[in-house]
């Protein structure tokens, strides 16, 4: 097992993997002070954010409240992403869209 090594990318706190953000439109977390600013800053915090999804008529427990919608989003989100072959010393995954 490889020991964790910090680098400039991990120090930034940014999420570098391709990401899907899902939230229920009635999630009480959205009313927390500062939450709207965090959501607005999402493109800077998650530079590979590929999709944001607000689930209608849904609260905080989206997988339990709207399992079909969450499953559909999770299953269709990664379409078009393929894993790039990695050298053994690579410490994080890189993803590319085919044809790029």
C-alpha positions as CSV (number, residue, x, y, z in Angstrom):
1,X,0.0,0.0,0.0
2,X,1.3,3.4,-1.0
3,X,1.7,6.1,1.7
4,X,-0.3,9.2,1.1
5,X,1.8,12.1,-0.2
6,X,0.6,15.6,-0.2
7,X,1.1,17.7,-3.4
8,X,-0.1,21.1,-4.7
9,X,-3.3,19.6,-6.0
10,X,-4.3,18.0,-2.6
11,X,-3.3,21.2,-0.7
12,X,-5.7,23.3,-2.7
13,X,-8.7,21.3,-1.3
14,X,-10.2,21.2,-4.8
15,X,-12.1,18.0,-5.9
16,X,-10.3,17.1,-9.1
17,X,-12.2,14.0,-10.2
18,X,-15.2,14.5,-12.6
19,X,-18.2,15.1,-10.4
20,X,-22.0,15.2,-10.3
21,X,-23.7,17.3,-7.7
22,X,-27.2,16.3,-6.6
23,X,-29.4,18.1,-4.1
24,X,-33.0,17.9,-3.1
25,X,-34.8,21.2,-3.7
26,X,-36.2,21.0,-0.2
27,X,-33.0,19.9,1.5
28,X,-32.8,21.8,4.9
29,X,-29.0,22.0,4.4
30,X,-29.7,24.6,1.7
31,X,-30.9,27.0,4.4
32,X,-27.7,26.9,6.4
33,X,-25.8,30.2,6.5
34,X,-23.2,30.3,3.7
35,X,-24.5,27.3,1.8
36,X,-25.6,29.3,-1.2
37,X,-22.1,30.9,-1.4
38,X,-20.6,27.4,-1.3
39,X,-22.8,26.2,-4.1
40,X,-22.0,29.4,-6.1
41,X,-18.3,28.7,-5.6
42,X,-18.7,25.0,-6.7
43,X,-17.0,25.6,-10.1
44,X,-13.9,26.8,-8.3
45,X,-14.0,24.1,-5.7
46,X,-14.8,21.3,-8.2
47,X,-13.2,22.3,-11.5
48,X,-14.4,19.1,-13.2
49,X,-18.0,19.5,-12.1
50,X,-19.8,18.0,-15.1
51,X,-23.4,18.3,-13.9
52,X,-25.5,19.9,-11.1
53,X,-28.9,18.4,-10.5
54,X,-31.7,19.6,-8.2
55,X,-34.2,16.9,-7.5
56,X,-37.8,18.3,-7.3
57,X,-40.0,17.5,-4.3
58,X,-37.0,16.0,-2.4
59,X,-35.4,16.7,0.9
60,X,-32.0,15.8,2.3
61,X,-32.2,12.0,2.0
62,X,-32.4,11.9,-1.8
63,X,-31.5,8.2,-2.3
64,X,-34.3,7.2,0.1
65,X,-36.8,9.8,-1.0
66,X,-36.3,9.6,-4.8
67,X,-34.4,6.4,-5.5
68,X,-35.3,6.2,-9.1
69,X,-34.2,9.8,-9.9
70,X,-30.9,9.4,-8.0
71,X,-30.2,6.0,-9.6
72,X,-31.0,7.3,-13.1
73,X,-28.7,10.3,-12.6
74,X,-25.9,8.2,-11.2
75,X,-26.2,5.6,-13.9
76,X,-26.3,8.0,-16.8
77,X,-23.8,10.5,-15.5
78,X,-20.6,8.6,-16.3
79,X,-21.5,7.9,-19.9
80,X,-18.8,9.2,-22.1
81,X,-16.1,9.2,-19.4
82,X,-13.3,6.7,-19.8
83,X,-10.3,6.1,-17.6
84,X,-7.0,7.0,-19.1
85,X,-4.2,4.4,-18.8
86,X,-2.0,5.2,-15.8
87,X,1.7,4.8,-15.1
88,X,2.3,2.8,-11.9
89,X,3.6,5.9,-10.0
90,X,0.5,8.0,-10.7
91,X,-1.3,9.0,-7.5
92,X,-4.7,10.2,-8.8
93,X,-7.0,9.2,-11.6
94,X,-7.3,11.2,-14.8
95,X,-10.4,11.0,-16.9
96,X,-11.0,12.1,-20.4
97,X,-14.0,12.3,-22.7
98,X,-13.4,10.1,-25.8
99,X,-12.2,12.2,-28.7
100,X,-10.5,14.8,-26.6
